[in-house]
Amino acid sequence: MSSDVAELERAVDGMPDDWRDVAIADVVAMLPGFAFKSEHFVTDTDGGLPLIRIRDLGQTATVTRYVGGYDEAFAVQDGDILVGMDGEFAAVRWQGGKALLNQRVLKLSTARPDAMDEGYLFYRVQPALLELEQTISGTTVKHLSTKDLKRLTWQIPSLDEQRRIAKVLRSVDEAIAAADAVATSMLRASKTMRHELLNVAPDGTVIDLPPDWTVLPLEALASVERGKFSIRPRNDPRYFGGSTPFIQTGDITTAGDYITRHTQTLNDLGVGVSRVFAAGTIMTTIAANIGDFAIASYPVACPDSVVGIEANADVHPFWLYSVLTCFKAALDRAATQNAQKNINLQTLRPLQIPVPPPSLMIELAETFAAAADGALQAKASVAKLTATKQSLMSDLLSGRVRVPA
């Protein structure tokens, strides 16, 4: 981060006297996306222009491209502020080159450059969107309208101070991006190392095993059992809200080696109809994100779409986890497609695992664990910087802390 952060000055409590009230409708231009005709959507060509839909926000490429005619008013450029209008109302800066703004995506820009800096707008709108998301009612998916934003009034500083605030927050964002790039690079290097040292090709093929290695089915190395949650409906509130973490398919991702967060918990009644796996169990899914694995950092309960793999006493858990992550592509290929992709225990249990001698198994496990610890520390830096940013945003956008001229 730049020295700007260190030079901040704490102001007296309350809104500074030199800040003023502005109606958002007077200073912010809002352009909802256009309902482009789906008959011109393509996914298998480089032709046309990227079409930005809500799913593409935060990405640098889109799933769909558009090959029809369009109004240039709906063209988006790098740096433009975009907001998804359904679900989570997050603001992002587009970084995928010239693209088209599809319906239910909103573009924000300054309507009064003499009163609102666009860099400041990007940060100032974020807490406003979060507040709207928390207050707008919705059954399953919340919907944002331009009317919701136009009703808002903000207290803002002078244009010069807006620019100084944006500069400070941008420096924190740059630090977060740099730390995240390090974490991503370490995770990628760790994955490559696993494939090379475990003799598993990226497609899941076991290759060139040394003569002192063997191949055994997964069920000979660990117990492989599905979770359980035998209630209907599954969202019955009587079973939730206790102290036992309840993980689902979305909690198991390739973003890291350990499960360190969960969105739901079970009470004693819920635990009674579920299955709890011990800390250190390798967790995976047989539906949705097939082939993703993560190690439980604490005891967890889970439904039957999640599988717990508990290594035998003579099998190093982190070594086994590392091997299993090499089979993501193979498991994904083996999945059947109904309403969604899925596999079953008969796919997992016979999975052929290359097994080294015991001493080498421990050595490999320690090597992989050290790499994982490095990536974990890098991710912790990202989390710390993100928390710093949230605190700074609260202080700077309220005027509790000032950026000196």
DRENFIKE-856838 format. One line per 10 residues: number of its first residue (from 1); for each residue x, y, z of C-alpha. Coordinates in nm, 3 decimals. Each point is the difference from the previous one (the first is absolute). Layout:
BEGIN
NUM) X:Y:Z; ...
//
This chain:
BEGIN
1) 0.000:0.000:0.000; 0.112:0.357:-0.057; 0.100:0.243:0.273; -0.341:0.167:-0.037; -0.146:-0.240:0.255; 0.259:0.092:0.264; -0.073:0.371:-0.042; -0.370:-0.018:0.087; -0.130:0.234:0.268; -0.273:-0.092:0.245
11) -0.274:0.259:0.004; -0.237:0.098:0.279; -0.305:-0.219:0.044; -0.289:0.068:-0.235; -0.026:0.121:-0.358; 0.250:0.276:-0.089; -0.152:0.347:-0.041; 0.145:0.040:-0.350; -0.183:-0.305:-0.141; -0.333:0.052:-0.177
21) -0.314:-0.196:-0.082; -0.056:-0.105:-0.362; -0.283:-0.190:-0.162; 0.144:-0.297:-0.189; -0.238:0.061:-0.287; 0.168:0.339:-0.055; 0.360:-0.117:-0.019; -0.003:-0.362:-0.119; -0.097:-0.122:-0.348; -0.165:-0.343:-0.004
31) -0.025:-0.208:-0.317; -0.187:-0.333:0.025; 0.110:-0.262:-0.252; -0.186:-0.082:-0.318; -0.207:-0.315:-0.070; 0.215:-0.132:-0.284; -0.168:-0.268:-0.213; 0.112:-0.351:0.092; -0.009:-0.105:-0.366; 0.330:0.188:-0.040
41) 0.169:-0.163:0.303; 0.298:-0.227:-0.075; 0.240:-0.190:0.222; 0.226:-0.177:-0.250; 0.161:0.292:-0.186; 0.228:0.295:0.051; -0.232:0.209:-0.218; -0.224:0.278:0.124; 0.043:0.164:0.340; -0.005:-0.142:0.353
51) -0.348:0.028:0.151; 0.014:0.090:0.369; -0.260:-0.177:0.209; -0.014:-0.017:0.381; 0.197:-0.325:0.004; 0.289:0.177:-0.175; 0.048:0.278:0.256; 0.338:-0.029:0.166; 0.137:-0.196:-0.296; 0.214:0.116:-0.293
61) -0.183:-0.208:-0.259; -0.363:-0.087:-0.068; -0.172:-0.330:-0.064; -0.199:0.143:-0.290; 0.081:0.229:-0.292; -0.240:0.205:-0.213; 0.024:0.011:-0.379; -0.299:0.223:-0.082; -0.029:0.374:-0.042; 0.006:0.223:0.307
71) -0.030:0.358:0.124; 0.342:0.140:0.096; -0.159:0.146:0.315; 0.004:-0.354:0.146; 0.370:-0.058:-0.070; 0.210:-0.046:0.314; 0.370:0.083:0.030; 0.269:-0.097:0.251; -0.045:0.181:0.330; -0.375:0.050:-0.033
81) -0.196:-0.055:0.325; -0.252:-0.282:-0.029; -0.259:-0.126:0.249; -0.196:-0.325:-0.008; -0.368:0.073:0.058; -0.106:-0.347:0.118; 0.127:-0.197:0.299; 0.304:0.169:0.151; 0.023:0.368:-0.096; 0.379:0.019:-0.039
91) 0.184:0.275:-0.187; 0.300:-0.095:-0.214; 0.222:0.169:-0.255; -0.012:-0.177:-0.335; 0.344:-0.110:-0.128; -0.085:-0.216:-0.301; 0.032:0.248:-0.287; -0.281:0.138:-0.208; -0.323:-0.189:0.073; -0.378:0.040:0.001
101) -0.221:0.073:0.300; -0.277:-0.258:0.026; -0.326:0.046:0.188; 0.004:-0.017:0.381; 0.353:0.141:0.008; 0.026:0.369:0.086; 0.276:0.238:-0.106; 0.078:0.292:0.233; 0.197:0.311:-0.087; 0.026:0.355:0.120
111) -0.261:0.237:-0.142; 0.172:0.301:0.158; 0.380:-0.021:-0.028; 0.017:0.331:0.187; -0.176:-0.158:0.301; 0.067:-0.378:-0.004; 0.330:-0.171:-0.073; -0.054:-0.334:-0.172; 0.269:-0.172:0.204; -0.172:0.117:0.318
121) -0.338:-0.109:-0.139; 0.129:-0.356:-0.040; 0.080:-0.024:0.371; -0.290:0.210:0.129; -0.263:-0.213:-0.173; 0.124:-0.327:0.154; -0.134:0.050:0.356; -0.315:0.151:-0.147; -0.061:-0.315:-0.204; 0.061:-0.221:0.302
131) -0.254:0.198:0.200; -0.255:-0.025:-0.282; 0.060:-0.374:-0.027; -0.076:-0.038:0.370; -0.317:0.209:-0.014; -0.158:-0.101:-0.331; -0.246:-0.285:0.050; 0.003:-0.303:-0.225; -0.120:-0.357:0.014; 0.298:-0.179:-0.152
141) 0.190:0.258:-0.208; 0.012:0.370:0.081; -0.041:0.250:-0.283; 0.154:0.346:-0.019; -0.159:0.284:-0.196; 0.139:0.339:-0.097; -0.279:0.151:0.211; 0.158:-0.156:0.309; 0.327:0.180:-0.072; -0.157:0.329:-0.106
151) -0.173:0.034:0.336; 0.334:0.015:0.182; 0.168:0.309:0.139; 0.369:-0.001:0.083; 0.216:0.236:0.201; 0.320:0.053:-0.195; 0.319:0.207:0.029; 0.153:0.235:-0.252; 0.110:-0.135:-0.338; 0.366:0.018:0.103
161) -0.061:-0.201:0.316; -0.206:-0.253:-0.195; 0.301:-0.056:-0.224; 0.230:-0.039:0.300; -0.236:-0.253:0.158; -0.022:-0.197:-0.327; 0.380:0.000:-0.027; 0.041:-0.148:0.349; -0.259:-0.272:-0.057; 0.141:-0.076:-0.344
171) 0.344:-0.056:0.155; -0.154:-0.255:0.238; -0.177:-0.170:-0.292; 0.330:-0.022:-0.185; 0.163:-0.159:0.305; -0.287:-0.250:0.027; 0.032:-0.087:-0.370; 0.376:-0.051:0.037; -0.042:-0.225:0.305; -0.276:-0.193:-0.172
181) 0.222:-0.052:-0.306; 0.270:-0.145:0.226; -0.250:-0.236:0.166; -0.140:-0.108:-0.337; 0.349:-0.060:-0.139; 0.096:-0.209:0.303; -0.315:-0.211:-0.028; 0.064:-0.056:-0.372; 0.363:-0.098:0.065; -0.109:-0.236:0.276
191) -0.247:-0.170:-0.234; 0.264:-0.044:-0.271; 0.246:-0.142:0.253; -0.254:-0.256:0.119; -0.060:-0.133:-0.350; 0.372:-0.028:-0.068; 0.102:-0.164:0.329; -0.298:-0.233:0.021; 0.028:-0.124:-0.359; -0.353:0.104:-0.096
201) -0.056:0.184:-0.327; -0.240:0.301:-0.008; -0.267:-0.224:-0.157; 0.021:-0.244:0.295; 0.208:-0.264:-0.176; 0.259:-0.174:0.220; 0.333:0.003:-0.186; 0.359:-0.127:0.037; -0.028:-0.146:0.349; 0.333:-0.089:0.168
211) 0.037:-0.375:0.062; -0.040:0.034:0.378; -0.342:0.169:-0.033; -0.331:-0.189:-0.001; -0.350:0.083:-0.115; -0.291:-0.054:0.240; -0.368:0.090:-0.009; -0.099:0.294:0.218; -0.220:-0.225:0.215; 0.314:-0.195:0.104
221) 0.157:0.323:0.132; -0.295:0.171:0.166; -0.364:-0.025:0.095; -0.220:0.178:-0.253; -0.346:0.092:0.131; -0.274:0.240:-0.101; -0.135:0.257:0.237; -0.357:-0.012:0.122; -0.279:0.246:0.069; -0.325:-0.191:0.001
231) -0.262:0.271:0.043; -0.254:0.156:-0.233; -0.016:0.285:-0.070; 0.374:0.047:0.026; -0.031:0.360:0.117; -0.214:-0.088:0.304; 0.122:0.259:0.257; -0.047:-0.238:0.294; 0.327:-0.175:-0.090; 0.225:0.303:-0.052
241) 0.177:0.261:0.209; 0.213:-0.206:0.236; 0.379:-0.030:0.028; 0.075:-0.283:-0.247; 0.118:0.125:-0.343; -0.219:-0.127:-0.284; 0.184:0.009:-0.333; -0.149:-0.039:-0.346; 0.138:-0.031:-0.352; 0.066:0.375:-0.030
251) 0.231:-0.007:0.303; 0.243:-0.236:-0.177; 0.197:0.183:-0.267; 0.341:-0.007:-0.167; 0.085:0.341:0.152; 0.196:-0.162:0.284; 0.090:-0.325:0.170; -0.210:0.041:0.315; -0.362:0.069:0.082; 0.025:0.307:0.221
261) -0.350:0.145:-0.039; -0.358:-0.117:0.003; -0.333:0.174:-0.043; -0.223:-0.221:0.214; 0.009:-0.189:0.329; -0.209:-0.280:0.151; -0.138:-0.027:0.351; -0.019:-0.330:0.193; -0.321:-0.093:-0.181; 0.170:0.057:-0.337
271) 0.309:-0.197:0.100; -0.228:-0.290:0.091; -0.117:-0.035:-0.361; 0.336:0.074:-0.162; 0.349:-0.153:-0.007; 0.297:0.178:0.159; 0.351:-0.048:-0.140; 0.310:0.068:0.210; 0.245:0.284:-0.057; 0.256:-0.108:-0.259
281) -0.253:-0.190:-0.211; 0.034:0.054:-0.373; -0.330:0.134:-0.131; -0.125:-0.011:-0.358; -0.327:0.024:-0.188; -0.190:-0.245:-0.218; -0.220:0.272:-0.147; 0.063:0.348:-0.144; 0.375:0.080:0.020; 0.121:-0.355:-0.069
291) 0.362:-0.073:0.089; 0.053:0.284:0.246; 0.162:-0.111:0.326; 0.074:0.177:0.329; 0.109:-0.104:0.347; -0.235:0.075:0.289; 0.173:0.232:0.248; -0.254:-0.097:0.267; -0.271:-0.265:0.045; -0.274:0.048:-0.260
301) -0.343:-0.137:-0.081; -0.118:-0.019:-0.358; -0.282:-0.123:-0.226; 0.022:-0.305:-0.227; 0.131:0.209:-0.291; 0.328:0.031:0.193; 0.237:-0.292:0.065; 0.248:-0.043:0.284; 0.324:-0.189:-0.070; 0.177:-0.105:0.322
311) 0.353:-0.130:-0.059; 0.106:-0.328:0.164; 0.244:0.019:0.290; 0.298:-0.090:-0.222; -0.092:0.256:-0.270; 0.109:0.361:0.032; -0.317:0.211:-0.042; 0.170:0.292:-0.175; 0.176:-0.232:-0.243; -0.332:-0.168:-0.086
321) -0.170:0.337:-0.037; 0.278:0.116:-0.232; -0.039:-0.307:-0.220; -0.376:0.038:-0.019; 0.025:0.360:-0.121; 0.181:-0.133:-0.308; -0.311:-0.192:-0.106; -0.239:0.293:-0.042; -0.008:-0.022:-0.380; -0.048:-0.379:0.004
331) -0.286:0.018:0.250; -0.165:0.279:-0.195; 0.012:-0.214:-0.315; -0.154:-0.292:0.188; -0.297:0.208:0.117; -0.343:-0.062:-0.144; -0.217:0.294:-0.100; -0.360:0.008:0.119; -0.135:0.321:0.152; 0.363:0.056:0.100
341) 0.327:-0.193:-0.017; 0.042:-0.275:0.258; 0.203:-0.308:0.088; -0.048:-0.266:0.268; 0.210:-0.195:0.247; 0.049:-0.272:-0.262; 0.200:0.257:-0.194; 0.210:0.113:0.296; 0.073:-0.321:0.187; 0.172:-0.189:-0.287
351) 0.205:0.307:-0.103; 0.353:-0.128:-0.071; 0.251:0.182:0.221; 0.380:-0.017:-0.059; 0.158:-0.080:0.338; 0.369:0.062:0.081; 0.201:-0.173:0.274; -0.098:0.118:0.353; 0.310:0.216:0.055; -0.049:0.179:-0.332
361) -0.371:0.046:0.073; 0.091:0.195:0.313; 0.266:0.202:-0.183; -0.242:0.091:-0.278; -0.272:0.090:0.249; 0.238:0.235:0.183; 0.108:0.161:-0.328; -0.361:0.058:-0.109; -0.101:0.123:0.346; 0.282:0.256:0.003
371) -0.115:0.132:-0.338; -0.357:0.011:0.126; 0.106:0.193:0.310; 0.172:0.258:-0.219; -0.315:0.043:-0.210; -0.208:0.019:0.318; 0.219:0.281:0.136; -0.034:0.185:-0.329; -0.378:-0.035:0.018; 0.011:0.123:0.361
381) 0.176:0.314:-0.126; -0.283:0.053:-0.247; -0.257:-0.039:0.279; 0.188:0.243:0.226; 0.027:0.262:-0.274; -0.367:-0.044:-0.085; -0.095:0.062:0.363; 0.225:0.308:0.002; -0.177:0.128:-0.309; -0.345:-0.044:0.155
391) 0.106:0.191:0.309; 0.156:0.276:-0.210; -0.309:0.030:-0.216; -0.218:0.041:0.306; 0.226:0.272:0.140; 0.078:0.187:-0.320; -0.349:-0.002:-0.150; -0.151:0.128:0.327; 0.259:0.274:0.055; 0.118:-0.149:0.332
401) 0.345:-0.015:-0.156; 0.124:0.264:-0.242; 0.262:-0.017:-0.273; 0.219:0.311:0.031; 0.050:0.215:-0.309
//
